[in-house]
Amino acid sequence: MANPAYHPVTNDMIEDIEIDGGDLRLLAGTYCDHVGHKSGYLPLNYYDVHLENGRTFTHTVKADASIMLFTLIGDIEINGTGVKEKTAVKLTAGDTVSFTAKSDDTQVLYIESIAIDEPVAWAGPIVMNTQDELREAFRELQNGTFVKAKMDVE
């Protein structure tokens, strides 16, 4: 397991980028030629996308990308499928992400990293690979031995 780490991203560190039909707040990673905070672990692109009704956000991605969208405000459409406000969606493989705002002042969180292609076992705040690993993690949590290193603060 990797040591826990935390890096605060404050508002003054977030770049606002004008895009066609709205703007993109670069919370982490890269967008075109723009660079935000970069993690010491997996690469992560994290955007806060604001679009006007009827406008489309399109972004080219690598083949090994794992992408999730969360509609904070408003509805969107992806390849003819509607996604309601306050909904998280995991996108399937492809080389382009494209979604269209179907509401005024649409706001979507865009999260992209590398697909790890490992089994996932999840319970509460803990994610491991197997149910046995989860049980062991909860035993360690109860015993106070779960976190084995001090948290690095960048």
C-alpha positions as a Markdown table, in Angstrom:
| # | Residue | x | y | z |
|---|---|---|---|---|
| 1 | Met | 0.0 | 0.0 | 0.0 |
| 2 | Ala | 1.1 | 3.5 | -0.6 |
| 3 | Asn | 1.6 | 5.9 | 2.2 |
| 4 | Pro | -1.3 | 8.3 | 2.7 |
| 5 | Ala | -0.8 | 11.8 | 1.4 |
| 6 | Tyr | -2.7 | 15.0 | 1.3 |
| 7 | His | -2.3 | 18.1 | -0.8 |
| 8 | Pro | -4.7 | 21.0 | -0.4 |
| 9 | Val | -5.7 | 22.7 | -3.6 |
| 10 | Thr | -6.9 | 26.2 | -2.7 |
| 11 | Asn | -9.0 | 28.4 | -4.9 |
| 12 | Asp | -6.0 | 30.6 | -5.8 |
| 13 | Met | -4.3 | 27.5 | -7.3 |
| 14 | Ile | -7.2 | 26.7 | -9.6 |
| 15 | Glu | -6.9 | 28.1 | -13.2 |
| 16 | Asp | -10.1 | 29.2 | -15.0 |
| 17 | Ile | -9.9 | 28.3 | -18.7 |
| 18 | Glu | -12.4 | 29.6 | -21.3 |
| 19 | Ile | -13.8 | 26.8 | -23.5 |
| 20 | Asp | -16.3 | 26.9 | -26.3 |
| 21 | Gly | -19.7 | 27.4 | -24.6 |
| 22 | Gly | -18.4 | 27.8 | -21.0 |
| 23 | Asp | -15.4 | 27.5 | -18.8 |
| 24 | Leu | -13.3 | 24.8 | -17.2 |
| 25 | Arg | -11.7 | 25.1 | -13.8 |
| 26 | Leu | -8.5 | 23.0 | -13.7 |
| 27 | Leu | -8.6 | 21.4 | -10.2 |
| 28 | Ala | -5.7 | 19.0 | -10.9 |
| 29 | Gly | -3.7 | 17.5 | -13.7 |
| 30 | Thr | -3.5 | 18.9 | -17.2 |
| 31 | Tyr | -5.9 | 20.3 | -19.8 |
| 32 | Cys | -4.4 | 21.0 | -23.3 |
| 33 | Asp | -1.3 | 23.2 | -22.5 |
| 34 | His | -2.5 | 24.1 | -19.0 |
| 35 | Val | -1.0 | 22.4 | -15.9 |
| 36 | Gly | -2.5 | 22.2 | -12.4 |
| 37 | His | -1.5 | 20.2 | -9.3 |
| 38 | Lys | 0.1 | 16.9 | -10.1 |
| 39 | Ser | -0.2 | 14.0 | -7.7 |
| 40 | Gly | 2.8 | 11.9 | -6.7 |
| 41 | Tyr | 0.8 | 8.8 | -7.4 |
| 42 | Leu | -1.4 | 8.0 | -10.4 |
| 43 | Pro | -1.9 | 10.8 | -12.9 |
| 44 | Leu | -5.2 | 12.5 | -12.4 |
| 45 | Asn | -7.1 | 15.1 | -14.5 |
| 46 | Tyr | -9.8 | 16.7 | -12.4 |
| 47 | Tyr | -12.0 | 19.4 | -14.0 |
| 48 | Asp | -15.0 | 21.5 | -13.0 |
| 49 | Val | -16.7 | 22.1 | -16.3 |
| 50 | His | -19.4 | 24.8 | -16.7 |
| 51 | Leu | -21.5 | 24.8 | -19.9 |
| 52 | Glu | -24.3 | 26.8 | -21.3 |
| 53 | Asn | -27.5 | 25.0 | -22.3 |
| 54 | Gly | -27.0 | 23.2 | -25.6 |
| 55 | Arg | -23.2 | 23.5 | -25.7 |
| 56 | Thr | -20.9 | 20.5 | -25.9 |
| 57 | Phe | -17.6 | 19.7 | -24.1 |
| 58 | Thr | -15.3 | 17.4 | -26.1 |
| 59 | His | -12.0 | 16.1 | -24.9 |
| 60 | Thr | -9.5 | 13.6 | -26.4 |
| 61 | Val | -8.3 | 10.9 | -24.0 |
| 62 | Lys | -5.7 | 8.1 | -24.0 |
| 63 | Ala | -6.8 | 4.5 | -24.6 |
| 64 | Asp | -6.0 | 3.5 | -21.0 |
| 65 | Ala | -8.1 | 6.3 | -19.4 |
| 66 | Ser | -10.7 | 5.6 | -16.7 |
| 67 | Ile | -13.2 | 8.4 | -16.7 |
| 68 | Met | -16.1 | 9.3 | -14.3 |
| 69 | Leu | -18.4 | 12.3 | -14.6 |
| 70 | Phe | -20.6 | 13.7 | -11.9 |
| 71 | Thr | -23.4 | 16.1 | -12.8 |
| 72 | Leu | -23.4 | 18.7 | -10.0 |
| 73 | Ile | -25.9 | 21.1 | -11.6 |
| 74 | Gly | -28.2 | 20.4 | -14.6 |
| 75 | Asp | -28.6 | 17.4 | -16.9 |
| 76 | Ile | -26.3 | 16.3 | -19.7 |
| 77 | Glu | -26.5 | 14.0 | -22.7 |
| 78 | Ile | -23.8 | 11.5 | -23.6 |
| 79 | Asn | -24.1 | 9.7 | -27.0 |
| 80 | Gly | -27.9 | 10.2 | -27.0 |
| 81 | Thr | -28.3 | 9.0 | -23.4 |
| 82 | Gly | -29.6 | 11.5 | -20.8 |
| 83 | Val | -27.9 | 11.9 | -17.4 |
| 84 | Lys | -29.8 | 13.7 | -14.7 |
| 85 | Glu | -28.5 | 16.2 | -12.2 |
| 86 | Lys | -26.6 | 14.7 | -9.2 |
| 87 | Thr | -25.7 | 11.5 | -11.0 |
| 88 | Ala | -22.3 | 9.8 | -11.3 |
| 89 | Val | -21.5 | 7.9 | -14.5 |
| 90 | Lys | -18.5 | 5.7 | -15.4 |
| 91 | Leu | -17.7 | 5.9 | -19.1 |
| 92 | Thr | -16.7 | 3.0 | -21.3 |
| 93 | Ala | -13.5 | 2.8 | -23.3 |
| 94 | Gly | -13.0 | 5.2 | -26.2 |
| 95 | Asp | -10.7 | 8.0 | -27.4 |
| 96 | Thr | -13.0 | 10.9 | -26.9 |
| 97 | Val | -15.3 | 12.2 | -24.1 |
| 98 | Ser | -18.2 | 14.3 | -25.3 |
| 99 | Phe | -21.2 | 15.5 | -23.4 |
| 100 | Thr | -23.8 | 18.2 | -24.1 |
| 101 | Ala | -25.5 | 20.4 | -21.5 |
| 102 | Lys | -29.3 | 20.0 | -21.4 |
| 103 | Ser | -29.9 | 22.6 | -18.7 |
| 104 | Asp | -29.0 | 26.2 | -18.0 |
| 105 | Asp | -25.7 | 26.7 | -16.1 |
| 106 | Thr | -24.7 | 23.1 | -16.2 |
| 107 | Gln | -21.8 | 22.0 | -14.0 |
| 108 | Val | -20.0 | 18.7 | -14.3 |
| 109 | Leu | -17.1 | 17.2 | -12.5 |
| 110 | Tyr | -14.8 | 15.3 | -14.8 |
| 111 | Ile | -12.3 | 12.9 | -13.2 |
| 112 | Glu | -9.8 | 11.0 | -15.4 |
| 113 | Ser | -7.0 | 8.6 | -14.4 |
| 114 | Ile | -5.4 | 5.4 | -15.7 |
| 115 | Ala | -7.5 | 2.3 | -15.6 |
| 116 | Ile | -5.9 | -0.1 | -13.1 |
| 117 | Asp | -7.7 | -3.2 | -14.3 |
| 118 | Glu | -7.7 | -4.9 | -10.8 |
| 119 | Pro | -10.5 | -6.5 | -8.9 |
| 120 | Val | -12.2 | -4.1 | -6.5 |
| 121 | Ala | -13.7 | -4.9 | -3.1 |
| 122 | Trp | -15.3 | -1.9 | -1.4 |
| 123 | Ala | -16.9 | -1.2 | 2.0 |
| 124 | Gly | -17.5 | 2.2 | 3.4 |
| 125 | Pro | -14.3 | 4.3 | 3.0 |
| 126 | Ile | -12.0 | 1.4 | 2.3 |
| 127 | Val | -11.2 | -0.1 | -1.1 |
| 128 | Met | -9.1 | -3.2 | -1.5 |
| 129 | Asn | -8.8 | -6.0 | -4.0 |
| 130 | Thr | -10.6 | -8.9 | -2.2 |
| 131 | Gln | -13.1 | -9.4 | 0.6 |
| 132 | Asp | -10.4 | -11.0 | 2.7 |
| 133 | Glu | -8.3 | -7.9 | 2.4 |
| 134 | Leu | -11.3 | -5.8 | 3.4 |
| 135 | Arg | -11.9 | -7.9 | 6.5 |
| 136 | Glu | -8.2 | -7.5 | 7.4 |
| 137 | Ala | -8.3 | -3.8 | 6.9 |
| 138 | Phe | -11.3 | -3.4 | 9.2 |
| 139 | Arg | -9.6 | -5.5 | 11.8 |
| 140 | Glu | -6.6 | -3.2 | 11.6 |
| 141 | Leu | -8.8 | -0.2 | 11.7 |
| 142 | Gln | -10.4 | -1.5 | 15.0 |
| 143 | Asn | -6.9 | -2.3 | 16.4 |
| 144 | Gly | -5.5 | 1.1 | 15.4 |
| 145 | Thr | -2.9 | -0.4 | 13.1 |
| 146 | Phe | -4.5 | 0.3 | 9.7 |
| 147 | Val | -2.4 | 3.4 | 8.9 |
| 148 | Lys | 1.2 | 2.2 | 9.0 |
| 149 | Ala | 2.9 | 5.5 | 8.1 |
| 150 | Lys | 2.4 | 9.1 | 8.9 |
| 151 | Met | 0.5 | 11.1 | 6.3 |
| 152 | Asp | 2.7 | 13.1 | 3.9 |
| 153 | Val | 1.4 | 16.6 | 3.4 |
| 154 | Glu | 2.7 | 18.2 | 0.2 |
